[in-house]
């Protein structure tokens, strides 16, 4: 059955006459009768009884007619939705965002995005960049904002920012050696762990025993603020930090930096809601930009 059949049955229910229905539908009575027989054969039931007084729907025919009305209603709603979607951006956005970016940058962007595109269903997944990268490769998400380097990525990769990695400590610990105070470690990705270990090795730092380990960067910075130790964190989380901040460099003089990229398969730009998100992230308003 198709939409023409829906219209056929609806017309028959209104006219109760094959003759009148055929006139309304601009088809011959024989063609109409033939189509009714085909529908009944497809469904394996008798939909109506024919008599000189007109047609009468069977109990099964009335049930089919009820579903036909509902199907016609849904098709009408679908067409309205399609027509309306031509006038504004809608659909679903599936984005993956690294934890730190999600904490410190994403909320402002989402306020702007939702304000401009309120009809978009927005699904944001946050997590470690490496895990999100795998989801991007597998098509679970459409676009990702990731920290770190991904040389094997075959799609689009646009650099958003390279930020400084800093050693931070409380003001009261300003004159102390880093080996004199506990090191506050935190959960991060393997790539950053390797770079962190390289910097610590190059600077002959031995972390003080009885250090602290936490599972997120916000807690880490707060503990440093309270004088519980020192930590190495990206600049993205230090906007409100009042203690000592020391940008780090490696032994070869290169600064210790952390890159953030927006990454996506090129064909995904065909989805307007995703393209709008990417354009907003690539070209933020002045109040959302960061260095």
Secondary structure, 3 states (H helix, E strand, C coil): CCHHHHHHHHHHHHHCCHHHHHHHHCCCHHHHHHHHHHHHHHHCCCCEEEECCEEEECHHHHHHHHHHHHHHHHHHHHHHHHHHHCCCCCEEEEEEEEHHHHHHHHHHHHHHHHHHCCCEEEEEEEECHHHHHHHHHCCCCCEEEEECCCCCCCCEEEEEEEEEEEEEECHHHCCCCHHHCEEEEECCCHHHHHHHHHHHHHCCCCCEEEEEEECCHHHHHHHHHCCCCEEEEEHHHCCCCCCEEEECECCCCCECEEEEEEEECHHHHHCHHHHHHHHHHHCCCHHHCCC
